[in-house]
Amino acid sequence: MLTNVAAYRFTVIADPPALAEQVRGWAGAGGLRGTVLLAEEGINLFLAGTGAAVAAFMRRLRAEPGLDRLQAKYSHSRAQPFARLKVKVKPEIISFRRAQSAPLARRAQAVEPAALARWIANGADDGGRRLVLLDTRNREEVGYGTFEGALTLPIDNFSDLPAALAPHRGTLADATVVNFCTGGIRCEKAALWMRDAGIGNVLQLEGGILGYFAQVGGFGYRGECFVFDGRVALDPALRPRVDAAPALEAA
């Protein structure tokens, strides 16, 4: 059984190319496959390998400046879901193309999965305010599953979210808005941008859908959560839809 790890952190990376070389060496030595994205704003990774190799990699990574509090989400599969290892330096670890959207010095307020489950059951937050769940993922991901009754947007790229959300701003004014995504990275940027855009009643789901599955299960959620690897999607028990190795990619 292989361990799959997904993790990200917004933090200042002084020299992304240098860290990329280190990461490539650590992951390669452990036989890990997957993708690691690095930028001046932080790190975003999806890797799979033996449990011991993943644990060793994460220990080394957490020893780097600013990454000591790197939180990770784990799941398991019999087959390796990634064809090869890719380590890349990018302008952003998740492309949003909005100035000052990275939550480095500040972060929008978050709601924990257990609290959100309670709000879903009540149809309102703890103060009785109407609840709106906002899916920040693209239409392909939404097609595999989402929270029941969630506001979904017809977008293909995360950077399309501001324009797609504009017609709905009036309906959000009297609600507590909880935005969510796969693992939390898009939620962080979206929530911060929404607050700067004057939507002050927005929260982000801590840990995203995968964090919710791990802590709560599938309460209030319909279907699976799409993931960007050979597993295709995970159910609320974090079991993969496909558990077979993907075809090797061209170099």
VMD Tcl script that draws the C-alpha trace (Angstrom):
set ca {
  {0.00 0.00 0.00}
  {1.34 3.42 -0.99}
  {0.91 6.68 0.90}
  {-0.41 9.73 -0.97}
  {0.36 13.13 0.51}
  {-1.06 16.53 -0.45}
  {0.27 19.67 1.23}
  {0.72 23.37 0.65}
  {1.83 26.40 2.58}
  {1.88 30.08 1.79}
  {5.21 31.38 3.07}
  {8.07 33.41 1.67}
  {10.51 31.19 -0.23}
  {13.73 33.17 -0.58}
  {15.24 31.07 -3.38}
  {12.66 28.82 -5.11}
  {15.10 27.36 -7.70}
  {17.55 26.32 -4.98}
  {14.82 24.70 -2.90}
  {13.50 23.00 -6.04}
  {16.87 21.29 -6.52}
  {16.86 20.08 -2.93}
  {13.28 18.85 -3.19}
  {14.04 17.02 -6.42}
  {16.90 15.23 -4.74}
  {14.97 14.27 -1.61}
  {11.94 13.01 -3.53}
  {14.03 11.20 -6.12}
  {16.12 9.45 -3.47}
  {12.93 8.11 -1.88}
  {11.43 6.99 -5.18}
  {8.53 9.42 -4.82}
  {6.43 10.47 -7.81}
  {4.07 13.37 -8.24}
  {4.27 17.14 -8.56}
  {5.87 19.83 -6.43}
  {5.29 23.49 -7.30}
  {7.43 26.22 -5.77}
  {7.13 29.99 -5.96}
  {8.16 32.98 -3.90}
  {4.73 32.71 -2.25}
  {5.15 29.10 -1.03}
  {4.89 25.42 -1.91}
  {2.18 23.10 -3.23}
  {2.75 19.35 -3.56}
  {1.10 16.05 -4.43}
  {3.32 12.99 -4.00}
  {3.04 9.25 -3.53}
  {5.40 6.50 -2.43}
  {6.08 4.18 0.46}
  {5.03 5.41 3.87}
  {8.62 5.55 5.07}
  {9.77 7.54 2.03}
  {6.91 10.04 2.35}
  {7.60 10.48 6.08}
  {11.33 11.06 5.45}
  {10.60 13.59 2.71}
  {8.16 15.53 4.89}
  {10.65 15.64 7.79}
  {13.29 17.17 5.51}
  {10.83 19.63 4.03}
  {9.56 20.77 7.43}
  {13.14 21.53 8.46}
  {13.27 24.31 5.84}
  {12.66 27.94 6.95}
  {8.97 28.77 6.96}
  {7.84 25.19 6.36}
  {7.93 23.87 9.92}
  {4.13 24.19 10.18}
  {3.44 22.60 6.81}
  {0.22 20.60 7.22}
  {-0.49 17.57 5.08}
  {-3.41 15.35 4.12}
  {-2.81 11.65 3.63}
  {-4.63 8.86 1.80}
  {-3.63 5.46 0.45}
  {-3.68 3.49 -2.78}
  {-2.40 0.12 -3.93}
  {-1.01 1.53 -7.19}
  {1.23 4.53 -7.86}
  {-1.12 7.27 -9.19}
  {1.64 9.40 -10.71}
  {3.67 8.57 -13.82}
  {6.82 10.45 -12.78}
  {8.28 13.13 -10.53}
  {7.94 16.79 -11.56}
  {9.38 19.70 -9.57}
  {8.68 23.14 -11.04}
  {9.20 26.79 -10.15}
  {6.18 28.95 -11.00}
  {5.06 32.57 -10.54}
  {2.30 31.29 -8.20}
  {1.71 27.94 -6.50}
  {-1.91 28.26 -7.61}
  {-2.55 30.68 -10.45}
  {-5.08 33.41 -9.60}
  {-3.49 36.45 -11.26}
  {-4.70 38.92 -8.67}
  {-2.21 41.23 -6.96}
  {-1.60 40.61 -3.25}
  {-3.88 37.56 -3.19}
  {-1.34 35.30 -1.48}
  {-2.10 35.05 2.26}
  {1.43 35.68 3.49}
  {1.02 38.48 6.07}
  {-2.72 37.87 6.57}
  {-5.28 35.13 6.18}
  {-9.07 35.12 5.96}
  {-10.93 33.49 8.84}
  {-11.51 29.75 8.51}
  {-14.18 27.33 9.73}
  {-13.25 23.85 10.93}
  {-14.93 20.81 9.31}
  {-16.86 19.81 12.44}
  {-18.33 23.31 12.75}
  {-19.30 23.35 9.09}
  {-21.05 20.00 9.45}
  {-23.08 21.48 12.31}
  {-23.96 24.52 10.21}
  {-25.01 22.30 7.30}
  {-27.28 20.33 9.61}
  {-28.88 23.55 10.87}
  {-28.91 25.38 7.53}
  {-27.31 28.36 9.27}
  {-24.21 29.31 11.24}
  {-24.15 29.35 15.03}
  {-25.59 32.86 15.04}
  {-28.55 31.86 12.87}
  {-27.23 33.53 9.74}
  {-28.11 31.84 6.43}
  {-25.37 29.56 5.09}
  {-24.07 29.61 1.52}
  {-21.45 27.11 0.41}
  {-19.36 28.42 -2.49}
  {-17.43 25.96 -4.66}
  {-14.28 27.61 -6.05}
  {-13.33 24.65 -8.28}
  {-13.89 24.31 -12.02}
  {-16.87 22.70 -13.71}
  {-15.05 19.41 -14.40}
  {-14.26 18.95 -10.72}
  {-17.77 19.90 -9.67}
  {-19.12 17.20 -11.99}
  {-17.65 14.51 -9.72}
  {-19.30 15.86 -6.59}
  {-19.84 18.85 -4.33}
  {-21.70 19.87 -1.18}
  {-25.45 19.62 -1.53}
  {-26.96 22.97 -2.50}
  {-23.58 24.62 -3.04}
  {-23.24 27.62 -5.33}
  {-21.15 26.39 -8.27}
  {-19.75 28.55 -11.04}
  {-19.27 27.78 -14.77}
  {-15.51 28.26 -14.75}
  {-12.66 26.31 -16.33}
  {-9.82 28.11 -14.54}
  {-9.49 29.44 -11.00}
  {-8.57 32.87 -12.36}
  {-12.08 33.08 -13.90}
  {-13.74 33.07 -10.46}
  {-14.01 36.86 -9.84}
  {-15.94 37.50 -13.07}
  {-18.16 34.44 -12.62}
  {-18.99 35.40 -9.03}
  {-19.97 39.00 -9.85}
  {-23.65 38.26 -10.73}
  {-24.14 36.47 -7.39}
  {-22.83 39.11 -5.03}
  {-26.29 40.37 -4.15}
  {-27.45 36.94 -3.02}
  {-24.46 36.61 -0.69}
  {-25.00 39.85 1.20}
  {-27.14 38.43 4.02}
  {-25.40 35.06 4.33}
  {-22.33 33.52 5.92}
  {-20.36 32.35 2.89}
  {-18.03 29.37 3.26}
  {-15.88 28.84 0.20}
  {-14.20 25.50 -0.39}
  {-11.94 23.61 -2.79}
  {-10.08 20.31 -2.89}
  {-7.42 20.85 -0.23}
  {-7.73 24.49 0.83}
  {-5.23 26.32 -1.35}
  {-7.79 27.98 -3.64}
  {-10.04 28.74 -0.66}
  {-7.23 30.76 0.91}
  {-6.73 33.02 -2.09}
  {-10.42 33.28 -2.93}
  {-11.47 34.21 0.60}
  {-8.79 36.87 0.86}
  {-9.72 38.35 -2.52}
  {-13.44 38.32 -1.66}
  {-12.83 40.20 1.57}
  {-10.72 42.79 -0.26}
  {-13.53 43.06 -2.83}
  {-16.02 43.99 -0.11}
  {-17.55 40.57 0.66}
  {-16.71 40.62 4.36}
  {-18.89 37.71 5.42}
  {-16.75 35.00 3.81}
  {-14.90 32.14 5.50}
  {-12.73 29.37 4.08}
  {-13.15 25.68 4.84}
  {-10.03 24.63 6.75}
  {-8.34 21.79 4.88}
  {-10.79 21.85 1.97}
  {-12.94 18.90 0.95}
  {-10.24 16.33 1.70}
  {-9.81 17.70 5.21}
  {-13.59 17.56 5.65}
  {-13.69 13.94 4.46}
  {-10.88 12.99 6.88}
  {-12.54 14.60 9.90}
  {-16.27 14.38 9.21}
  {-16.84 11.98 6.31}
  {-19.44 12.69 3.66}
  {-22.14 14.45 5.68}
  {-23.79 17.03 3.43}
  {-21.62 16.09 0.47}
  {-22.85 14.32 -2.65}
  {-20.48 12.27 -4.83}
  {-16.69 12.19 -4.87}
  {-13.86 14.71 -4.83}
  {-11.88 14.99 -8.05}
  {-8.10 14.79 -7.66}
  {-5.45 15.63 -10.24}
  {-3.79 12.24 -10.57}
  {-4.40 8.67 -11.70}
  {-6.88 7.99 -8.90}
  {-9.32 10.38 -10.63}
  {-11.46 10.97 -7.52}
  {-11.73 10.04 -3.84}
  {-14.92 9.10 -2.01}
  {-15.70 10.44 1.51}
  {-13.75 7.50 2.99}
  {-10.73 8.69 0.92}
  {-10.87 5.59 -1.28}
  {-9.75 6.09 -4.91}
  {-12.11 5.61 -7.82}
  {-9.23 4.14 -9.83}
  {-6.42 2.20 -8.17}
  {-4.20 1.36 -11.14}
  {-0.95 2.92 -12.28}
  {-1.33 5.61 -14.98}
  {0.38 5.27 -18.36}
  {3.89 6.69 -18.42}
  {4.13 10.23 -19.72}
  {6.58 11.31 -22.36}
  {9.65 12.98 -20.91}
}
mol new
graphics top color blue
foreach p $ca { graphics top sphere $p radius 0.5 }
foreach p [lrange $ca 0 end-1] q [lrange $ca 1 end] { graphics top cylinder $p $q radius 0.2 }
display resetview
